[in-house]
Every structure is written in C-alpha cells, then in structure tokens.
Amino acid sequence: MDVGQMRRQWMDYIKSMFEERFLDGQFLQLQQLQDENNPEFVFEVVSLFFDDSERILKDLSFALEQQSVDFKKVDAHVHQFKGSSASIGAQGVKNACIAFRNFCEEQNIDACRRCLLQVKQEYFVVKNKLETLLRLEQQIVAAGGSIPIMELGF
C-alpha cells in the first residue's frame, strides 16, 4: 500500500471515530500540538492515558468490591478518569463517567457497578480504536509520509 492510500485510510478511520462519537474535537487539538520537534506527542499522550486508565480502572474495581464502599473515593477516581478522558477527546468514556458520578452522589452501589462495566467497555473500545489509529500513523511515517492535520468540521 502506498503512502497516499495509507493517508486516505487514516482519514477515513479517524472520521469514523468522530462520526461514531468515540472522539471529539479535543483529540484534534492534541494533534495540532504535534510537530517535527515533537513527532511522538500524540502517541506519548495517548500512552499515558492508557497507563492512567488501567490504574484507575483497577482502583475503581477494588473500591467497589469493598464491604463498605467509600463513595467519595470512588467519585474521586471517576472524576480523575473523566478528566483524563476529556483531555484526549475520548467522548464515550467521558460521558459514561458523568453518569457514573451521578450514581456515586446517590451512593447507589448496584448502579455504580453497572457504570463501571459501561466505563470499562467504552474505554476498551476507544483503546482498541486508538491503537489501530496509532499503528496506521506509524506505518505512514515508516513509509516516508506525514500524518494529515485535520480541522474541526472536516
């Protein structure tokens, strides 16, 4: 596959991520911060998001398994996850966290556990999609091409 085809594939793939509401405009803003002086910027930010997310999900699971659930602690973890998701434009994860926080306020343990499953599902879907996108980017760069810069309203 030539660079032009890979770039078109990348464009189609990222457009689908926006159309399906996995990503929002914040991701495009991240991409605009990447340049020749920092060509790995998006990869590094997304990798940090993955690492933080895995830790937060583990902490949330542990907190919700306790005999006496500390809803303030659960809410703090969900708030942190919502913030990190919003910072990279992971819209589905962010929205799932908003619902989760409402159930933390109500101290509804069953709803919190259901929300945890929903948040995990949203996270793993967006993680797989972002990993695919980053692999496409690596292939484009390895073939001598550059990553297209997308604008809002593409």
DSSP file (Angstrom, degrees, kcal/mol; ACC not computed):
  #  RESIDUE AA STRUCTURE BP1 BP2  ACC     N-H-->O    O-->H-N    N-H-->O    O-->H-N    TCO  KAPPA ALPHA  PHI   PSI    X-CA   Y-CA   Z-CA
    1    1 A M              0   0    0      0, 0.0     2,-0.1     0, 0.0     0, 0.0   0.000 360.0 360.0 360.0 133.4    0.0    0.0    0.0
    2    2 A D     >  -     0   0    0      1,-0.1     4,-2.3     4,-0.0     3,-0.2  -0.360 360.0-102.7 -84.6 169.3    1.4    3.4   -0.9
    3    3 A V  H  > S+     0   0    0      1,-0.2     4,-2.8     2,-0.2     5,-0.2   0.875 120.1  55.6 -59.0 -40.9    1.6    6.4    1.4
    4    4 A G  H  > S+     0   0    0      1,-0.2     4,-2.1     2,-0.2    -1,-0.2   0.906 109.1  46.6 -59.6 -42.8   -1.4    8.1   -0.3
    5    5 A Q  H  > S+     0   0    0     -3,-0.2     4,-2.6     2,-0.2    -1,-0.2   0.904 112.3  50.3 -65.9 -41.3   -3.6    5.0    0.3
    6    6 A M  H  X S+     0   0    0     -4,-2.3     4,-2.6     2,-0.2    -2,-0.2   0.906 110.0  50.4 -64.3 -40.7   -2.5    4.8    3.9
    7    7 A R  H  X S+     0   0    0     -4,-2.8     4,-2.6     2,-0.2    -1,-0.2   0.905 111.4  48.2 -64.2 -41.0   -3.2    8.5    4.5
    8    8 A R  H  X S+     0   0    0     -4,-2.1     4,-2.7     2,-0.2     5,-0.2   0.910 111.6  50.1 -64.6 -41.1   -6.7    8.1    3.0
    9    9 A Q  H  X S+     0   0    0     -4,-2.6     4,-2.4     2,-0.2    -2,-0.2   0.917 111.1  49.5 -61.6 -42.7   -7.3    5.0    5.1
   10   10 A W  H  X S+     0   0    0     -4,-2.6     4,-2.7     2,-0.2     5,-0.3   0.926 111.2  49.1 -61.3 -45.9   -6.2    7.0    8.2
   11   11 A M  H  X S+     0   0    0     -4,-2.6     4,-2.4     1,-0.2    -2,-0.2   0.927 112.6  47.2 -61.3 -45.7   -8.5    9.9    7.2
   12   12 A D  H  X S+     0   0    0     -4,-2.7     4,-2.0     1,-0.2    -1,-0.2   0.905 113.2  49.6 -61.9 -41.2  -11.5    7.5    6.8
   13   13 A Y  H  X S+     0   0    0     -4,-2.4     4,-1.6    -5,-0.2    -2,-0.2   0.931 112.5  44.7 -66.5 -46.3  -10.7    5.8   10.1
   14   14 A I  H  X S+     0   0    0     -4,-2.7     4,-1.5     1,-0.2    -1,-0.2   0.882 111.0  54.8 -69.1 -35.6  -10.4    8.9   12.1
   15   15 A K  H  X S+     0   0    0     -4,-2.4     4,-2.8    -5,-0.3     3,-0.3   0.919 106.9  51.4 -60.5 -42.1  -13.6   10.4   10.5
   16   16 A S  H  X S+     0   0    0     -4,-2.0     4,-2.4     1,-0.2    -1,-0.2   0.859 104.7  56.9 -63.7 -34.0  -15.5    7.2   11.6
   17   17 A M  H  <>S+     0   0    0     -4,-1.6     5,-2.6     2,-0.2     6,-1.6   0.849 112.0  42.2 -66.0 -32.7  -14.2    7.7   15.1
   18   18 A F  H ><5S+     0   0    0     -4,-1.5     3,-1.4    -3,-0.3    -2,-0.2   0.905 113.5  50.9 -77.3 -43.4  -15.8   11.1   15.2
   19   19 A E  H 3<5S+     0   0    0     -4,-2.8    -2,-0.2     1,-0.3    -3,-0.2   0.869 112.0  47.6 -61.6 -36.7  -19.0   10.1   13.5
   20   20 A E  T 3<5S-     0   0    0     -4,-2.4    -1,-0.3    -5,-0.2    -2,-0.2   0.400 115.2-120.4 -85.4   2.9  -19.4    7.2   15.9
   21   21 A R  T < 5S+     0   0    0     -3,-1.4    71,-0.3     2,-0.2    -3,-0.2   0.771  77.5 124.7  63.9  32.0  -18.7    9.7   18.8
   22   22 A F  S   <S+     0   0    0     -5,-2.6    69,-0.6    -6,-0.2    70,-0.6   0.809  77.8  29.6 -81.5 -32.4  -15.7    7.9   20.2
   23   23 A L  B     -A   90   0A   0     -6,-1.6     2,-0.2    67,-0.2    67,-0.2  -0.864  68.4-164.3-123.7 158.2  -13.6   11.0   19.8
   24   24 A D    >>  -     0   0    0     65,-1.2     3,-1.8    -2,-0.3     4,-0.6  -0.702  48.3 -74.0-128.5-173.6  -14.4   14.8   20.0
   25   25 A G  H 3> S+     0   0    0      1,-0.3     4,-1.8    -2,-0.2     3,-0.2   0.682 117.2  74.9 -58.7 -21.8  -12.6   17.9   19.0
   26   26 A Q  H 3> S+     0   0    0      1,-0.2     4,-1.9     2,-0.2    -1,-0.3   0.860  91.3  56.8 -60.4 -34.6  -10.1   17.7   21.9
   27   27 A F  H <> S+     0   0    0     -3,-1.8     4,-2.1     1,-0.2    -1,-0.2   0.896 105.1  51.0 -64.1 -38.7   -8.3   14.9   20.0
   28   28 A L  H  X S+     0   0    0     -4,-0.6     4,-1.8    -3,-0.2    -1,-0.2   0.872 107.0  53.9 -65.6 -36.5   -7.8   17.2   17.0
   29   29 A Q  H  X S+     0   0    0     -4,-1.8     4,-0.7     2,-0.2    -1,-0.2   0.887 107.1  51.6 -64.8 -37.7   -6.4   19.9   19.3
   30   30 A L  H >< S+     0   0    0     -4,-1.9     3,-1.3     1,-0.2     4,-0.5   0.932 108.0  52.1 -60.5 -45.6   -3.9   17.3   20.6
   31   31 A Q  H >< S+     0   0    0     -4,-2.1     3,-1.3     1,-0.3    -1,-0.2   0.855 102.5  58.8 -61.1 -35.1   -2.9   16.5   17.1
   32   32 A Q  H 3< S+     0   0    0     -4,-1.8    -1,-0.3     1,-0.3    -2,-0.2   0.698  98.4  60.2 -70.2 -17.3   -2.3   20.2   16.3
   33   33 A L  T << S+     0   0    0     -3,-1.3     2,-0.4    -4,-0.7    -1,-0.3   0.607  87.5  92.1 -81.9 -12.7    0.3   20.3   19.1
   34   34 A Q    <   +     0   0    0     -3,-1.3     2,-0.2    -4,-0.5    -3,-0.0  -0.673  52.3 149.7 -84.4 133.9    2.4   17.6   17.4
   35   35 A D  B >   -B   38   0B   0      3,-0.5     3,-1.0    -2,-0.4     6,-0.2  -0.835  63.1 -75.8-148.1-173.3    5.1   18.9   15.0
   36   36 A E  T 3  S+     0   0    0      1,-0.3     4,-0.1    -2,-0.2    -2,-0.0   0.769 128.4  55.3 -65.1 -23.9    8.5   18.0   13.7
   37   37 A N  T 3  S+     0   0    0      1,-0.3    -1,-0.3     2,-0.1     3,-0.1   0.731 125.1  22.8 -77.3 -22.0   10.1   19.0   17.0
   38   38 A N  B X  S+B   35   0B   0     -3,-1.0     3,-1.5     1,-0.1    -3,-0.5  -0.503  71.8 160.1-141.1  67.3    7.8   16.6   18.9
   39   39 A P  T 3  S+     0   0    0      0, 0.0     4,-0.2     0, 0.0     3,-0.2   0.644  75.9  51.4 -70.1 -14.0    6.6   14.0   16.4
   40   40 A E  T 3> S+     0   0    0      1,-0.1     4,-2.9     2,-0.1     5,-0.2   0.225  75.1 113.0-103.4  12.6    5.6   11.5   19.1
   41   41 A F  H <> S+     0   0    0     -3,-1.5     4,-2.6    -6,-0.2     5,-0.2   0.921  79.5  41.3 -55.7 -53.6    3.4   13.9   21.1
   42   42 A V  H  > S+     0   0    0     -4,-0.2     4,-2.9     1,-0.2     5,-0.3   0.921 115.2  51.9 -62.9 -43.7    0.0   12.2   20.4
   43   43 A F  H  > S+     0   0    0     -4,-0.2     4,-2.4     1,-0.2    -1,-0.2   0.917 112.1  46.7 -57.2 -44.5    1.5    8.7   20.9
   44   44 A E  H  X S+     0   0    0     -4,-2.9     4,-2.2     2,-0.2    -2,-0.2   0.916 113.7  47.0 -66.2 -43.9    3.0    9.8   24.2
   45   45 A V  H  X S+     0   0    0     -4,-2.6     4,-2.2    -5,-0.2    -2,-0.2   0.926 114.5  46.8 -64.7 -44.3   -0.2   11.4   25.5
   46   46 A V  H  X S+     0   0    0     -4,-2.9     4,-2.5    -5,-0.2    -1,-0.2   0.895 110.8  52.7 -65.5 -39.6   -2.4    8.5   24.4
   47   47 A S  H  X S+     0   0    0     -4,-2.4     4,-2.4    -5,-0.3    -1,-0.2   0.905 109.4  48.9 -62.2 -41.2    0.1    6.0   26.0
   48   48 A L  H  X S+     0   0    0     -4,-2.2     4,-3.0     2,-0.2     5,-0.3   0.900 109.3  53.2 -63.6 -40.1   -0.1    8.0   29.3
   49   49 A F  H  X S+     0   0    0     -4,-2.2     4,-2.7     2,-0.2    -2,-0.2   0.922 109.1  49.0 -59.5 -44.3   -3.9    7.9   29.0
   50   50 A F  H  X S+     0   0    0     -4,-2.5     4,-2.4     2,-0.2    -2,-0.2   0.937 113.0  46.8 -60.9 -46.9   -3.8    4.1   28.6
   51   51 A D  H  X S+     0   0    0     -4,-2.4     4,-1.8     1,-0.2    -2,-0.2   0.938 115.6  44.7 -61.8 -47.9   -1.5    3.7   31.6
   52   52 A D  H  X S+     0   0    0     -4,-3.0     4,-2.9     1,-0.2    -1,-0.2   0.908 112.4  52.9 -62.4 -41.9   -3.5    6.0   33.8
   53   53 A S  H  X S+     0   0    0     -4,-2.7     4,-3.0    -5,-0.3     5,-0.2   0.911 107.1  50.7 -62.2 -44.1   -6.8    4.4   32.7
   54   54 A E  H  X S+     0   0    0     -4,-2.4     4,-1.8     1,-0.2    -1,-0.2   0.911 113.5  46.1 -60.7 -41.8   -5.6    0.9   33.6
   55   55 A R  H  X S+     0   0    0     -4,-1.8     4,-2.6    -5,-0.2    -2,-0.2   0.934 113.7  47.7 -65.9 -46.7   -4.6    2.0   37.0
   56   56 A I  H  X S+     0   0    0     -4,-2.9     4,-2.9     1,-0.2     5,-0.2   0.916 111.1  50.6 -63.1 -43.2   -7.8    4.0   37.6
   57   57 A L  H  X S+     0   0    0     -4,-3.0     4,-2.5     1,-0.2    -1,-0.2   0.892 111.1  49.1 -62.6 -38.8  -10.0    1.1   36.5
   58   58 A K  H  X S+     0   0    0     -4,-1.8     4,-2.3    -5,-0.2    -1,-0.2   0.926 112.4  47.9 -64.5 -44.4   -8.1   -1.3   38.8
   59   59 A D  H  X S+     0   0    0     -4,-2.6     4,-2.6     2,-0.2    -2,-0.2   0.893 112.3  49.7 -63.3 -40.3   -8.6    1.2   41.7
   60   60 A L  H  X S+     0   0    0     -4,-2.9     4,-2.3     2,-0.2    -2,-0.2   0.922 110.1  49.8 -64.6 -44.5  -12.3    1.6   40.9
   61   61 A S  H  X S+     0   0    0     -4,-2.5     4,-0.8     1,-0.2    -2,-0.2   0.931 113.1  46.9 -59.4 -45.4  -12.8   -2.2   40.8
   62   62 A F  H >X S+     0   0    0     -4,-2.3     3,-0.9     1,-0.2     4,-0.5   0.927 111.6  50.6 -62.1 -46.1  -11.1   -2.6   44.1
   63   63 A A  H >< S+     0   0    0     -4,-2.6     3,-0.8     1,-0.3     7,-0.3   0.862 110.4  49.2 -62.7 -36.7  -13.0    0.3   45.7
   64   64 A L  H 3< S+     0   0    0     -4,-2.3    -1,-0.3     1,-0.2    -2,-0.2   0.591 104.4  60.2 -81.6  -9.1  -16.4   -1.1   44.6
   65   65 A E  H << S+     0   0    0     -3,-0.9    -1,-0.2    -4,-0.8    -2,-0.2   0.549  81.9 110.8 -89.7  -8.7  -15.5   -4.6   45.9
   66   66 A Q  S << S-     0   0    0     -3,-0.8     3,-0.3    -4,-0.5    -3,-0.0  -0.288  75.8-125.6 -70.2 151.0  -15.1   -3.4   49.5
   67   67 A Q  S    S+     0   0    0      1,-0.3     2,-0.6     2,-0.0    -1,-0.1   0.920 108.8  33.2 -59.0 -45.2  -17.6   -4.4   52.2
   68   68 A S  S    S-     0   0    0      2,-0.0     2,-0.3    -5,-0.0    -1,-0.3  -0.928  91.4-144.9-116.0 105.3  -18.1   -0.7   53.0
   69   69 A V        -     0   0    0     -2,-0.6     2,-1.1    -3,-0.3     3,-0.1  -0.532   3.3-143.8 -77.2 129.1  -17.8    1.3   49.8
   70   70 A D     >  -     0   0    0     -2,-0.3     4,-2.3    -7,-0.3     3,-0.4  -0.782  16.8-172.8 -89.7  95.5  -16.2    4.8   50.2
   71   71 A F  H  > S+     0   0    0     -2,-1.1     4,-2.8     1,-0.2    -1,-0.2   0.784  81.2  58.6 -66.4 -27.2  -18.3    6.7   47.6
   72   72 A K  H  > S+     0   0    0      2,-0.2     4,-2.1     1,-0.2    -1,-0.2   0.908 108.8  45.4 -66.0 -40.1  -16.1    9.8   47.9
   73   73 A K  H  > S+     0   0    0     -3,-0.4     4,-2.1     2,-0.2    -2,-0.2   0.919 113.6  49.1 -67.5 -43.8  -13.1    7.7   46.9
   74   74 A V  H  X S+     0   0    0     -4,-2.3     4,-2.5     1,-0.2    -2,-0.2   0.936 111.9  49.4 -60.0 -46.4  -15.0    6.1   44.0
   75   75 A D  H  X S+     0   0    0     -4,-2.8     4,-2.9     1,-0.2    -1,-0.2   0.885 108.0  53.9 -61.7 -39.0  -16.2    9.5   42.9
   76   76 A A  H  X S+     0   0    0     -4,-2.1     4,-2.1     2,-0.2    -1,-0.2   0.910 110.6  46.6 -62.8 -41.5  -12.6   10.9   43.0
   77   77 A H  H  X S+     0   0    0     -4,-2.1     4,-2.4     2,-0.2    -2,-0.2   0.925 113.9  47.6 -64.6 -44.5  -11.4    8.1   40.8
   78   78 A V  H  X S+     0   0    0     -4,-2.5     4,-2.8     1,-0.2    -2,-0.2   0.902 111.0  51.9 -64.4 -40.6  -14.3    8.6   38.4
   79   79 A H  H  X S+     0   0    0     -4,-2.9     4,-2.3     2,-0.2    -1,-0.2   0.912 110.6  48.1 -61.0 -43.3  -13.7   12.3   38.3
   80   80 A Q  H  X S+     0   0    0     -4,-2.1     4,-2.4     2,-0.2    -2,-0.2   0.910 112.6  48.3 -63.4 -42.5  -10.0   11.7   37.5
   81   81 A F  H  X S+     0   0    0     -4,-2.4     4,-2.4     1,-0.2     5,-0.2   0.894 109.9  52.4 -66.3 -40.0  -10.9    9.3   34.7
   82   82 A K  H  X S+     0   0    0     -4,-2.8     4,-2.5     1,-0.2    -1,-0.2   0.923 110.9  48.3 -60.4 -44.3  -13.4   11.7   33.3
   83   83 A G  H  X S+     0   0    0     -4,-2.3     4,-2.0     2,-0.2    -2,-0.2   0.915 112.9  45.4 -64.2 -44.8  -10.8   14.4   33.2
   84   84 A S  H  X S+     0   0    0     -4,-2.4     4,-0.9     2,-0.2    -1,-0.2   0.872 113.8  50.5 -69.2 -34.7   -8.1   12.3   31.5
   85   85 A S  H >X>S+     0   0    0     -4,-2.4     5,-2.6    -5,-0.2     4,-0.8   0.922 111.4  48.1 -65.8 -44.0  -10.7   11.0   29.0
   86   86 A A  H ><5S+     0   0    0     -4,-2.5     3,-0.5     1,-0.2    -2,-0.2   0.862 103.9  62.1 -63.7 -35.2  -11.8   14.5   28.2
   87   87 A S  H 3<5S+     0   0    0     -4,-2.0    -1,-0.2     1,-0.3    -2,-0.2   0.770 112.5  35.1 -67.6 -24.7   -8.2   15.7   27.8
   88   88 A I  H <<5S-     0   0    0     -4,-0.9    -1,-0.3    -3,-0.6    -2,-0.2   0.453 117.6-107.7-105.1  -1.2   -7.6   13.3   24.9
   89   89 A G  T <<5 +     0   0    0     -4,-0.8     2,-2.0    -3,-0.5   -65,-1.2   0.698  60.8 155.9  87.4  19.7  -11.1   13.6   23.5
   90   90 A A  B  >< +A   23   0A   0     -5,-2.6     4,-2.4     1,-0.2   -67,-0.2  -0.560  15.9 176.5 -80.1  80.9  -12.4   10.1   24.5
   91   91 A Q  H  >  +     0   0    0     -2,-2.0     4,-2.6   -69,-0.6     5,-0.2   0.852  69.8  51.9 -59.9 -44.1  -16.0   11.3   24.4
   92   92 A G  H  > S+     0   0    0    -70,-0.6     4,-2.0   -71,-0.3    -1,-0.2   0.897 112.2  46.0 -63.6 -41.0  -17.7    8.0   25.1
   93   93 A V  H  > S+     0   0    0    -71,-0.3     4,-2.1    29,-0.2    -2,-0.2   0.936 112.7  50.9 -66.1 -46.4  -15.6    7.3   28.2
   94   94 A K  H  X S+     0   0    0     -4,-2.4     4,-1.6     1,-0.2    -2,-0.2   0.925 111.2  47.8 -57.5 -46.6  -16.1   10.9   29.5
   95   95 A N  H  X S+     0   0    0     -4,-2.6     4,-1.6     1,-0.2    -1,-0.2   0.881 109.8  52.1 -65.0 -38.5  -19.9   10.6   29.0
   96   96 A A  H  X S+     0   0    0     -4,-2.0     4,-2.0     1,-0.2    -1,-0.2   0.864 107.9  53.3 -64.4 -35.0  -20.0    7.2   30.8
   97   97 A C  H  X S+     0   0    0     -4,-2.1     4,-2.5     2,-0.2    -1,-0.2   0.848 102.3  58.0 -68.4 -34.1  -18.1    8.8   33.7
   98   98 A I  H  X S+     0   0    0     -4,-1.6     4,-1.4     2,-0.2    -1,-0.2   0.941 109.6  43.7 -61.6 -46.9  -20.6   11.6   34.0
   99   99 A A  H  X S+     0   0    0     -4,-1.6     4,-1.5     1,-0.2    -1,-0.2   0.906 111.7  55.2 -62.8 -41.5  -23.4    9.1   34.6
  100  100 A F  H  X S+     0   0    0     -4,-2.0     4,-1.7     1,-0.2     3,-0.2   0.910 104.4  53.3 -58.1 -45.2  -21.2    7.2   37.0
  101  101 A R  H  X S+     0   0    0     -4,-2.5     4,-2.1     1,-0.2    -1,-0.2   0.864 103.3  57.1 -62.6 -35.7  -20.6   10.2   39.1
  102  102 A N  H  X S+     0   0    0     -4,-1.4     4,-1.5     1,-0.2    -1,-0.2   0.905 107.6  47.7 -60.9 -40.6  -24.3   10.8   39.5
  103  103 A F  H  X>S+     0   0    0     -4,-1.5     5,-2.3    -3,-0.2     4,-0.6   0.799 106.9  57.2 -72.6 -27.6  -24.7    7.3   41.0
  104  104 A C  H ><5S+     0   0    0     -4,-1.7     3,-0.8     2,-0.2    -1,-0.2   0.916 105.5  51.1 -64.3 -42.2  -21.8    8.0   43.3
  105  105 A E  H 3<5S+     0   0    0     -4,-2.1    -2,-0.2     1,-0.3    -1,-0.2   0.888 112.4  45.6 -61.3 -38.7  -23.6   11.0   44.6
  106  106 A E  H 3<5S-     0   0    0     -4,-1.5    -1,-0.3    -5,-0.2    -2,-0.2   0.587 106.7-131.9 -78.3  -9.8  -26.7    8.8   45.2
  107  107 A Q  T <<5 +     0   0    0     -3,-0.8     2,-1.0    -4,-0.6    -3,-0.2   0.885  47.1 162.2  55.3  43.1  -24.5    6.1   46.8
  108  108 A N     >< -     0   0    0     -5,-2.3     4,-2.4     1,-0.2    -1,-0.2  -0.796  19.7-173.1 -95.1  97.3  -26.2    3.5   44.6
  109  109 A I  H  > S+     0   0    0     -2,-1.0     4,-2.3     1,-0.2    -1,-0.2   0.887  81.0  49.8 -62.9 -42.9  -23.8    0.6   44.7
  110  110 A D  H  > S+     0   0    0      1,-0.2     4,-2.1     2,-0.2    -1,-0.2   0.928 113.2  46.2 -64.6 -43.9  -25.6   -1.5   42.1
  111  111 A A  H  > S+     0   0    0      1,-0.2     4,-2.6     2,-0.2    -1,-0.2   0.877 111.1  53.6 -65.8 -36.6  -25.7    1.4   39.6
  112  112 A C  H  X S+     0   0    0     -4,-2.4     4,-2.4     2,-0.2    -2,-0.2   0.909 108.4  49.4 -63.5 -41.7  -22.1    2.2   40.3
  113  113 A R  H  X S+     0   0    0     -4,-2.3     4,-1.7     2,-0.2    -2,-0.2   0.895 111.8  48.3 -65.6 -39.0  -21.1   -1.4   39.5
  114  114 A R  H  X S+     0   0    0     -4,-2.1     4,-2.0     1,-0.2    -2,-0.2   0.902 111.5  50.8 -65.3 -40.0  -23.1   -1.3   36.2
  115  115 A C  H  X S+     0   0    0     -4,-2.6     4,-3.3     1,-0.2     5,-0.2   0.879 104.9  56.7 -65.2 -37.2  -21.5    2.0   35.4
  116  116 A L  H  X S+     0   0    0     -4,-2.4     4,-2.7     1,-0.2    -1,-0.2   0.927 107.5  48.3 -59.6 -43.2  -18.1    0.6   36.0
  117  117 A L  H  X S+     0   0    0     -4,-1.7     4,-2.4     2,-0.2    -1,-0.2   0.911 113.0  48.1 -62.0 -41.4  -18.8   -2.1   33.4
  118  118 A Q  H  X S+     0   0    0     -4,-2.0     4,-2.7     2,-0.2    -2,-0.2   0.919 111.8  49.0 -64.6 -44.8  -20.0    0.6   31.0
  119  119 A V  H  X S+     0   0    0     -4,-3.3     4,-2.7     1,-0.2    -2,-0.2   0.916 111.9  49.4 -62.1 -43.7  -16.9    2.7   31.5
  120  120 A K  H  X S+     0   0    0     -4,-2.7     4,-2.9    -5,-0.2     5,-0.2   0.925 111.1  49.4 -61.4 -43.9  -14.7   -0.3   31.0
  121  121 A Q  H  X S+     0   0    0     -4,-2.4     4,-2.0     2,-0.2    -2,-0.2   0.941 112.9  46.4 -61.8 -47.4  -16.5   -1.2   27.8
  122  122 A E  H  X S+     0   0    0     -4,-2.7     4,-2.4     1,-0.2     5,-0.2   0.914 113.8  50.1 -60.2 -43.0  -16.2    2.4   26.5
  123  123 A Y  H  X S+     0   0    0     -4,-2.7     4,-2.8    -5,-0.2    -2,-0.2   0.941 110.4  47.4 -62.6 -48.5  -12.6    2.5   27.4
  124  124 A F  H  X S+     0   0    0     -4,-2.9     4,-2.1     1,-0.2    -1,-0.2   0.852 112.0  50.8 -67.3 -32.7  -11.6   -0.8   25.8
  125  125 A V  H  X S+     0   0    0     -4,-2.0     4,-2.2    -5,-0.2    -1,-0.2   0.954 114.6  42.3 -65.9 -49.1  -13.4    0.1   22.6
  126  126 A V  H  X S+     0   0    0     -4,-2.4     4,-2.8     1,-0.2     5,-0.2   0.865 112.5  55.2 -68.0 -33.6  -11.7    3.5   22.3
  127  127 A K  H  X S+     0   0    0     -4,-2.8     4,-2.6    -5,-0.2    -1,-0.2   0.946 109.3  46.4 -62.4 -47.0   -8.4    2.0   23.3
  128  128 A N  H  X S+     0   0    0     -4,-2.1     4,-2.0     1,-0.2    -2,-0.2   0.907 114.2  48.3 -61.6 -41.3   -8.6   -0.6   20.5
  129  129 A K  H  X S+     0   0    0     -4,-2.2     4,-2.3     2,-0.2    -1,-0.2   0.912 112.5  47.4 -66.8 -42.2   -9.6    2.2   18.0
  130  130 A L  H  X S+     0   0    0     -4,-2.8     4,-2.8     2,-0.2     5,-0.2   0.886 109.6  53.6 -67.1 -37.7   -6.8    4.5   19.1
  131  131 A E  H  X S+     0   0    0     -4,-2.6     4,-2.1    -5,-0.2    -1,-0.2   0.913 110.1  48.0 -61.6 -41.4   -4.2    1.7   19.0
  132  132 A T  H  X S+     0   0    0     -4,-2.0     4,-2.3     2,-0.2    -2,-0.2   0.924 112.0  49.6 -63.2 -44.6   -5.3    1.0   15.4
  133  133 A L  H  X S+     0   0    0     -4,-2.3     4,-2.2     1,-0.2    -2,-0.2   0.914 111.1  48.7 -61.0 -44.2   -5.1    4.7   14.5
  134  134 A L  H  X S+     0   0    0     -4,-2.8     4,-2.4     2,-0.2    -1,-0.2   0.859 109.2  52.9 -66.7 -35.1   -1.6    4.9   16.0
  135  135 A R  H  X S+     0   0    0     -4,-2.1     4,-2.3     2,-0.2    -1,-0.2   0.921 108.5  50.5 -64.4 -42.3   -0.4    1.8   14.1
  136  136 A L  H  X S+     0   0    0     -4,-2.3     4,-2.3     1,-0.2    -2,-0.2   0.917 109.9  50.7 -59.5 -43.1   -1.7    3.5   10.9
  137  137 A E  H  X S+     0   0    0     -4,-2.2     4,-2.5     1,-0.2     5,-0.2   0.920 109.2  50.5 -60.8 -44.2    0.3    6.6   11.8
  138  138 A Q  H  X S+     0   0    0     -4,-2.4     4,-2.6     1,-0.2    -1,-0.2   0.887 110.4  50.0 -62.4 -38.7    3.4    4.6   12.4
  139  139 A Q  H  X S+     0   0    0     -4,-2.3     4,-1.5     2,-0.2    -1,-0.2   0.900 110.4  49.9 -65.8 -40.6    3.0    2.8    9.0
  140  140 A I  H  <>S+     0   0    0     -4,-2.3     5,-2.8     2,-0.2    -2,-0.2   0.941 114.2  44.1 -62.8 -48.0    2.6    6.2    7.3
  141  141 A V  H ><5S+     0   0    0     -4,-2.5     3,-1.8     1,-0.2    -2,-0.2   0.903 111.1  54.1 -64.7 -41.9    5.7    7.7    8.9
  142  142 A A  H 3<5S+     0   0    0     -4,-2.6    -1,-0.2     1,-0.3    -2,-0.2   0.806 106.1  53.8 -62.7 -28.9    7.7    4.5    8.3
  143  143 A A  T 3<5S-     0   0    0     -4,-1.5    -1,-0.3    -3,-0.2    -2,-0.2   0.382 127.6-100.1 -87.0   4.4    6.8    4.7    4.6
  144  144 A G  T < 5S+     0   0    0     -3,-1.8    -3,-0.2     1,-0.3    -2,-0.1   0.543  84.0 121.5  93.1   7.0    8.1    8.3    4.4
  145  145 A G      < -     0   0    0     -5,-2.8     2,-0.3    -6,-0.2    -1,-0.3  -0.348  54.6-125.4 -95.8 178.8    4.8   10.1    4.7
  146  146 A S        -     0   0    0     -2,-0.1    -1,-0.0    -3,-0.1  -139,-0.0  -0.886  27.1-103.5-123.4 157.7    3.4   12.6    7.2
  147  147 A I        -     0   0    0     -2,-0.3  -140,-0.0     1,-0.1   -10,-0.0  -0.637  40.2-117.1 -80.7 129.7    0.2   12.5    9.3
  148  148 A P        -     0   0    0      0, 0.0     2,-0.6     0, 0.0    -1,-0.1  -0.348  20.3-129.8 -64.1 146.9   -2.5   14.7    7.9
  149  149 A I        -     0   0    0   -117,-0.0     2,-0.3    -2,-0.0  -121,-0.0  -0.895  25.3-154.8 -98.6 120.1   -3.7   17.6   10.2
  150  150 A M        -     0   0    0     -2,-0.6     2,-0.3  -122,-0.1  -118,-0.1  -0.676   0.6-147.8 -96.2 149.9   -7.4   17.5   10.5
  151  151 A E    >   -     0   0    0     -2,-0.3     3,-1.0     1,-0.1     2,-0.1  -0.776  32.1 -91.0-109.1 156.6   -9.5   20.6   11.3
  152  152 A L  T 3  S+     0   0    0     -2,-0.3    -1,-0.1     1,-0.2     0, 0.0  -0.427 114.6  29.9 -62.2 141.5  -12.8   20.7   13.2
  153  153 A G  T 3         0   0    0      1,-0.1    -1,-0.2    -2,-0.1    -3,-0.0   0.745 360.0 360.0  79.3  24.5  -15.7   20.3   10.9
  154  154 A F    <         0   0    0     -3,-1.0    -2,-0.1  -139,-0.0    -1,-0.1   0.491 360.0 360.0 -54.9 360.0  -13.8   18.2    8.3
